[in-house]
Amino acid sequence: MLLNRIQKIPFEKLSLFTVLLYIISLFYNLHFEPLRLEEPRRALVALEMLLNNNFIVTTLLNETWYDHPPLYNIVLALSIKIFGFNTFAIRFPCAFSLLLTGILVYVISKKYISKNFGILSSLFYLISADIYFYFSTIAEIDIFYSLLILLTFFSIFHFYQKKQYYHLFGFAYFFISLAFLTKGFASYAFIVLTLVSYFLYEKQFKRLFSLPHIIFGFSALLFLGIYLYVYSIYDDLPAYISKMWGLTSSRTVLGRGISKLAIHIITFPLNFIAVLFPATLFILFIVKKGQIKKIKEKPFLVFLAITLIVNFSIYLISPGAKIRYTYMLFPIAIIILTYPFYLQMSSESWRNKLFYSIIKIVMLLVGSALIIAPFLNIYANPTYLNLSLPLFGIAVLSTFYLNIKTTQYIKCLSVILFFVVCRLAFDHIAMPIKANISKNNLHKSYAEKIYKLIGKEELYILSNDNMTLFLDIPFHFYQTATYLEMYKKQIVSKVATINKKGFYIINLEQIQNYTPLYIFEINKTKLALIKQL
């Protein structure tokens, strides 16, 4: 019988099969949906970095764009260079960073707890709902940034256990310097808070004044100084620093006020716990008497708890903080939450029964919905998608069957497989549907029509606005410009006057004696394509 054969397969081999399916789910149909949210802006900056061959100063429509430092844009540009000028290339680094973070969680958890725990904790991190079904599908900066911060944290603990202090400070400051090059000055708070709090706990505060710390701390400052000096050669350094600091301070209580802070302190921790799902349910196991004591017996988990508390506190008092800013704390929280569950996996307690009952209800609801959906009047779905829905429904119900017929590790893997099947169903069904919704294709459609008219000829944006106003041309035109630069492999530049031959995008109200070749609308502003002979 198939079930008996599955139960005889070693947990490690079944885990490998699960991981392979997971990898497929991360990248399957990743290119389908048009760029959205902040994706077009990040893509445009990376495209212009590549086309300008300037990896220091970031630009938007060929004008300096004071935003984050350039590292993530360099990563995006490298991905574009490898995979081509397409949406898959733009989204690949984010999804790949998630996979690397999962591997990192496995390696460190395996070393300091056990192999099976490493597998479980990494997989439960990888399927955390907020990241897996949403942010791993877009070209956001936060998962890549979180990987660098997590490497900083783990370097501190790992090399402290080995008493290799040169390695500790060397690697920690190396990764935090890369983090600075990704999101700016706020990155240094992570290493300061973690080093101070952990060394205080270990009664090793004197290590902060040791030669290794002085050497590598100074090296990090030197690296920062060199980077800022190089930047000053290319552009306005005071304006750049002011903008980076403004991005950080705008999210604190100074930028948001006391009233928003009070609400934030209540809602933010609840939101944080909720988006860890399904690991959220492991709270059932951690509240059992004696579990905190067992966590304290593991130096690794104690370090993670200290790191989580001191670093989460910064976001707790920052009303402008968003959940995605805490992604580096997701694996830490999930490792801590998974440990009590791991210890109680073999028990027949009400906690286990309740946990799996909740999961089985979700499995049944999702599986039934997928099977029934084709028989409902849902006309938005293409026919082939309707036909595939029951197949995914059967796959989901198979994970349900596996769950009720197995125990311990295999039973736990059935939960992971359920989420992976759901993500594959999402990739196969939801991605094409969203790609076919006209409003999602608006800017892509504009760009395709303009590209057909102008081909590889020069295109300019006529506007006297600076990069913060955009009165003549709506700011969201950059979404159209992103596709234009991908198609043309040329920069679309913003200019103040029509003084060169070529095509121009202008505000329709400023058209004067030109004949519009194409008229379109963005944010209720009508724009026109014209040609200067």
N, C-alpha and C positions, 0 to 999 in steps of 0.2 A: 504494500500500500504506500502511496506517495507520501502521506503524512508521516508514516514510520521512517521512511528514508530521510525525510527532512530532519526529523528529531535525532537521527544518528549522525548528521553532518556536524562537524565541530563548529562551535560558536564563531571562531575566527573566520572560517570559510564563508559562513552565512553573512557575517559582517562585511566581508570583502565584496560579496555579491550585492549587498545593500549599498555599499559605497559606490560601486560601479553604476548602479541605477541612479544614485544620487547625482553623480557627475553628469550623467546624461540629462537629468532633469534640470540642472543648472544652466546648461547651454542650449538645450533643445528649443528651437523657435525664438531664441533670444533677440534675433534681428527683426522680428515681425513688426512689433508695434512702433509707430513713429516716435521720434524723440519727444520727451515731455518734461514738465517741471523745469528743473535747472539743467537738464541734460543738454539742450541746445547751446546754452551759454558756455558750459564747460567744454563742449565739443568745439565750439567756435574758437575759443581761446587756444585749445590744443592744435586745431587746424592752422591757425595763424602763426603759432609758434613754429610749427613744422614748415610752413610755406615761407615764413620770414627767416628761417634758420637762426632764430634768436630764442635761446632757452633761458634767458634771464628775466626779461621784461614781458609781462603778459599784455596782450592787446585785444580789443574788441572793435571790429570794423576798422582795423589798422590804427586805432588810437589807444594810448596807454589806458589799461583797465586796472585800477588799483584794487586788488582783491587779495586772495591768498597767495603765498609764495608759490614757486613754479613746479615743485616736484611732481604732484599728481598730474599736472598738465603735460609734463615730460613723459610720464608713464602712458598717458592717453596717446600722445604723439607717437611714442614707440609702438603702441598697439596698432595705430593707424598705418604706420610704416610696414608692419608685419602682415596685417590682415586686409589692408586696403581702406579706401575712403567709404566706410559704410557703418551702419548702426551697430553691427556685431562688434567691430573693432572698438567702438566707443564704450560698449557695455562690458566687454570681456574683462578688463582689469578689476572691476568691482566684484564680479562673480568669482574670479580666480583668487582674489584676496580673501574672500570668504572661505574658499576651499583650503587655502594655506593656513588660515586661522584655525580651522578644524583640525588640520594635521598637527599644528603646534600644540593645541589643547590635548590631543591624543598623546603626543610624545612626552609632554611634561607630566600629565596625569599618570601615564604608564610608569614613569620613572619613580614617582613619589607616592603612588598609591598601589596600583596594580594594572596589569594589561587589560583585563576585562573592564575595569572601571574607566580606563582611558578610552576604550571603545565607546562605552555608554555615554560618558560625559561629552565627548566630542560630537557624537551623533545627535544627542539632545540639544547641543548648542547649534549644530548645523540646521536643524529643523525648527528652530525657534521662529514662530509664525511671522513676526514683524519683518525679520531679515529675509527669511526664506521665500515668502510669497510676495514680497514687495520690494525691499531695497536691494536685493541681489539681482533684480531685473532691470535696474536703471544704472546710469553712469554717475553714481554719487561718490563723493570723496570719503565719506565717513568710515566705510568698512576698511578701506586701504589704510586710512589714518589709524584706525583702531588696532590694526595688525602691528603697526610700528610701536604704538604705546604698550601693547601687550608684550611685545618682544623686550621692551624696556623693563617692564615689571618682572618678567620671568628671568631676565638676566640678573637682576638684583637678587632674587631668591636663590637661583641655581648656583651662582658663583659664591654666594655667602655660605651656602651649605658646604662648598668645597674649600672655603677659606682662601679663595683666589681673588684677592681684592683688586689687583690690577685688571684682571678680566672683568670683574664686577663693574667697576667704574668705567672701564674702557668701552665695553659693549653697551652699557646703559646710556652713556653720553653719546655714543655713536647713533643709537636708534632714536634717542630724543632729538638729536640734531636733524636727523631725517624727518622726524615729526614736525620740527620747526619749519623745515623747508616745505612742509605740506600745509599746515594750518596756522603757522605764526607763533607769536610769543607765548600764548597761553599754554603751549606744550610743556614749557619748563615747569609749570606748576605740578605736573604729574610726578616728575622725578624728585622734586624738592619735597613734596608731601609724603611720598612713599619712602624715600630714604630716611627722612627725619623720624617719621612715625615708627618704621620698622626697627631702626637702630635704637630708638628709645625703648621699644618693647624688649629688644634683645640686650639692653644695657651696654650697647656698643656705640654710644653717641660720639665717642672720641674718634671713631673711624671717619667721621665727616671732616676731621682736621688732619687726616693721615696724608702721607705723600701721594699715594695713588689717587686719592680724591682731588688733591690740589693739582696734580699733573693733568688729569683728564677733565676736571672742571675748567681749568684754564684753557685747555685745548678746545673745549666746546665754545668758550667765549671768543677765542681766537678765530675759530671757524665762523662764528656769527659775525665777527668784525670783518673778516675777509669777504664774506658774502655781501654784507651791506656796502662795503667799499666797491666791490665789483658792480653792484646794482647802481651806485651813485655815478659810475662812469657812463651808464646808459640812460639814466633817467633821474627824476626829482626824488631824492631819497627822503627828505622831510615829509613830503606829501604821501609817500609810500608807507612810512612808519606811522603817520597819523591815521591813515586809512586802516591799517592792520589793527592798531590799538582801538580805533572806533568800532570795528567789528566785534572785538572782545567786550569792551565796556558797555555796548548797547544791550548786551544780554544780562547784565548784572542788575542789582537793585538800583544802582545809580542811574541806569538808563530806563528802568521800568516802574519804579515806585514801590512803596511799602504795601499798598493794598493788593497789588498783583503778587507780591511775595507771599502774603498770607495764604492766598488761594493755591499758589504754586506748591508750597510746602505740604499741603494736604493731598493735592491731586497727583503730583509728580511721582512720588513713590508707588502709588497705586497703579499708575499707568506703566511704570517700569516693571513691576511684578507681572502685570497682565500680559505684556507683550513677550514675556519669556515662554509663554504657552508652547508646548505642554509641560515644560519644567515647572511652571507655576503650581501645578498640582502636587509637586513634591513638598510643598509646605505642609501637607498632611503628615509627612514622615518626620520632618525636622522638629515638629512640636511635641513629639513623643518624649517622655521623660528619659533623660540620660543621653540624648543625641548630641546636645551641645558639648557635653563632656567628651564624647567620642571624637567630635570635630577638633576639640582642643588638644587631643592626643596626637594629632597629625600636624607637624610643623608647617607643611605646605598649605593646609587649609587655614591655619592660623594666619599665615602671611596673606593669603587671599582675603580673609575676613578683614584684616587691618587695612589692606589696600582698597577694598570695596568701600569701607566706611569713610576713610579720610578723603578719597577722591569723589565719592558720590555726594559728600557734604557740599562740595563746591557747586555742583549742579543744583543741589537742593536750595541754596540761597541765591540762585540766579534765575529770576523769573522768565528771562528770555530763552532759557535752555530748552532744547527739544530732545525727545527721547533718542533720536539718532546720534546726538552728541555723546551719549553714554554707551555706545556700542562696544567700546573697549572693556566695559564692565559686565557685559552680557556673559561672556565665557566664565568670568570669575564667579558671578552669582550662580550660574548653572552648575559649575563644578561643586560649589558648596551645597547647593540644593540636592544634587544628584547623590551625594555621598550617603545621607541617611536612607534614601530609597535603595541604594545599592546594598546597604547592610541588611535591609529588611525584605529583600526580594523573595526569599524562600519562605517567609512567614505567611500564615493564613489569616492575618489580622484584618480587622474591618478597614484599615487604611488601604491595604492592597486591594481588597474587594471594591471599595469605593472608587479608587483610582481607575482600575480597569473597567468598572461599570460605566464611568463617565466616558472613557475612551470608546467602549463598545457601543454606547448610545450614539456617539458622534459617527462612528463607522457605519452603523445601520442607517442613520439619516442621510449621510452623504451617498452611500452605495445605492440606497433606494431612490434617492433624488436623481442620480445619474441614469438609472434604468428607466425611470418613469418619464424623464424629461422629453424624449422624442415623441411621446404620445400626447404631449401638451401642445397648444397652439403657440409655439415660440418660433416666429417667422424670421427672427434675426439670424438664426443659425443656418449656415450653408448645409445642404443635405448630407454631405459626407461627414460633417461634424455631428449631426444628429445620429447618424448610423454608428459612430464611434463611441457615443456616450454610454450605451449599455455595456460595451467591452470594458470601459474603465469602471463602471459600476460593479461588474463581476469581479474585477481585480480588487476593488475595495472590499467587497464582501469576502473575498478569499483571505484578506488580511484579518477580517473578523473571525473567520473560521479557524485560521491559524492561532489566533489569540485565545479562543475558548478551548482549543485542543492541546495546547502546549503549556509549559511552565517555565519559570525563571527567565533565563537569558533569551531563549527563543520567543517566549511570550512578549518579552520587552522589545525584541527586534520587530515583532509584528506591528507594534506601535510606530516604530520608525518607518517601516515599509508602507504603512497606511499613509503617512504624511508625504512620502516620496511619490506614491501613486497619485495622490491628490495634486501634487505639484506637476507631475507629468500630464495629468488631465487638464490642469490649468494652462500649461504650455501649449497643449495640442488644441484646446478648444477656445479658451479665453483670448489668447494672443491673436489668432487670426480674426476673431470677432472684433476686438478692439482696433485692430489694424484697418478694418473695413468701415469703421464709423467715420463719417465724413468730417466731423468737427476735429477729430484727431489727426486728420490728413490735411488740414487747411493750409498750413505753412509749407508742407511738402508739395502740395498741389500748386501753390503759387510759384514755388521755386522751379518746378518742372515746366510750367508754362513759360516762365521768363527765360529759362535755359533753352527751350526750343526756339525762342525768338532771337536770342543773342549768341548762342553757342559759346565759343571761347573768347569772344571779344570782351574788352574791358568794361567793367560795371562799377559805377560810383553811387554813393548815397549823398544827395544834396541836403545839407543841414548846417545851420549856424549854431546849433545847440551844443553845449558841452555834454560830457558823458553821464551827467546826472539828471538833466532836464528832459531832453527828447520831446520838444514841443512840435517841431516840424515833422519828424518821423517818429512814430511810436517806438518805445523801447523794445517791445516784443517783435519788432521787425528782425531782430537778431535771430529769431527762430527760422525765418525764411532765409536769412543770409547764411545760416549754417548749412542748409541743403544746397544753396547756390555754390558755396565754396567746396562742398564735397563733389558736386557735379563738375564744376569748372576746374577744380584744383588750382584756383587762383583766388587771391584775396579780394574781397569786396570792401573798398575803402570809402570812408566818410570824408566828404570835401565841402568846403564853404562856398565855392563858386564853380560855375560851369566854364572851365577854361581848357579842357582837353577834349579830343575826339573820343567818342565812345558812347555807351549807354548810361543813363542816369535814372535812379528812382527818386522822384520828387513828390512833395505834397501837391495834390491836385489843384489846390487853391493858388499855387505858385507857377502854374503851367505856362502862363503868358502866351507866347506865339508858337509854342511847340505842339505838335500833334501827338496825342497819347497813343502808344502802341499797345498798351495793356493797362487796364485799370483794376485795382483790387483794394480791399478794405481790411485794415487791422485796427482793432479797438476803436471803431467808429470814425477812424480817420481814413479818407480816401487817398490812395497813392497812385501814381502813374509812372509807367516806364516810357522814357523818351530817348531820342537819339540825337546827339550833337555831331554834326558832320564836319 
